[in-house]
Amino acid sequence: MYRHPLQLSATALTAIRALHRVGAQQRFHHGNPYNPTERGRAENMMTKSQVVAHLAEKAGIPKKTAAAVLEELVTLATKEAKSGGQFAVPGLGKAVKANRKARMGRNPQTGETIKIPAKTVVKFRLAKAFKDAVVPPKKK
């Protein structure tokens, strides 16, 4: 029986279809963009318990105390940024409350112009020393 050079057996076709399905699943799986683990960025990120353990070891204090200090720092930062507009952690950066003006935007689906209302946001500005330590400035 004559077989055209491009004509494949049933077994070969089944194998190719299976490989194609696997490839399509990998190509079209986007995952959850809001989950840092699925974005591939959290692989080297310390968890809260790791931070607490590190602080406890470095300061020579119990983990419960280190956890309480970390929680109090977050509470203090929240309270100060909310009431005073900013909170600084020396050597790391500062959280700043900023007001965004109302502006005109566009609905990407319909192209319709819409008004985006004014809102208050929190920005974190890194300290120059921290930035330079993590990413050294380019030499000119």
N, C-alpha and C positions, 0 to 999 in steps of 0.2 A: 504494500500500500504506500502510495506516495504521500509524503508530508511536506508541506511548504516550510522553508527554513524558519519562518516567524511563527509557525503553528506550534503550540506547546502542548505537552501531555496534560492530562487532568491533574496529576500530582504536582507538576510544576506550577500550574495555574493556581492551585490551592495554596501552595507555599508563597507565591508572589502576592496573592490577596491578603494572606495573613500578615506578611511583612508590611504591606501597604497600610493595613488597619493600624498596626502598632505605630508606624511612622506618622499617620494622621493624628492619632491620639496624642503623640508627643508634640506635634506641630501646633495643634489647636487647643492644648491644655494651657490656659493662661493662669489658672489658680486665682486666689483671692489677692488683689493688689493691695489690700489694706493689712494683710498679714505679713509682717517683715520676714518670717521664716520662709514663706513661699516666694518672696521676692529675692531670696538668697542673701539678704543683708544681715540676718541675725545669727549666722553661723559663728561669728566671733564675738557677739555681743554678750556681755555679762548679764546674768539674771539678778533680780533683787537679792535673792538669798546668797549668791556669790559675792555681791558687793558687800552685804552685811558681814559675811564670813571674812572677807579681806580686811574690812575696817576693824573688826574685832581682833583679828590676828595682829595687825599693825599697831593698834592702840593698846593691846594687851587687856582688853575688856571682854566681858561676856557677850555672846551674840545677841541676847535680849536687849542689852544696853545699846549696842551698836544699831540694832533695828529701831529702838526708840529714838535715838539721835537722828537717824535718817528720816523717820516719820515726822519728827519735830521740825527738821529742816524744810521738808516739803510743806508742812502746815504753815510755817513762818513765811516761806516764799509766797504761798498762795495769799495769805492775809495781807502781807505788805504790798504785793503787786496789785491786789484788788483795791486797797485803800489809798496807797501812795502813788501807784502807777508804775513803780519799778522795784526790783529786788536784785541786789548784786551778790554774787559769790566770788570773792576775790580770787583772781588767778584763773577762773573758769569763764565767767561772763555775767550778763545781767538779763533778767526778764523785764520787758518793758511793755506796758499797756499802751496801745496806739489806737487812734480813731481813724477809720477809713471813711472817706467821703462817699456820698451817694454818686452813682455813675450810671451811664447808659451801657447796656450790654446787648447781646444778641442770642436768641434761642437757636442753638445749632441745628435743631431738627427742622424748624419752620422758617428760620431766617428772620423772624419777627424781632423788632427792637423792643427791649424791655428795660424797665428801670430797676437797678439793683440798689436796695436801700443802704444807708450808712450803717456801719457796725463797728463795734469795738473788738479788737483782736489782741492777742498776746504774741510778742516776738521775742526770741532769745538771741541776743547779740553776744557772740563769743569775744573773750578778751584777746587782745593782740598777742600776749605772751603765750596763751594756749594755742592759738591758731598757728603761730610760728613754730611752736614745739611739735605740733602734729604734722603740719605741712610747711617745711622751711621755705622762706621766700626765695624767688628766683634771683640769681646773681646777675648783675648787669655788666 
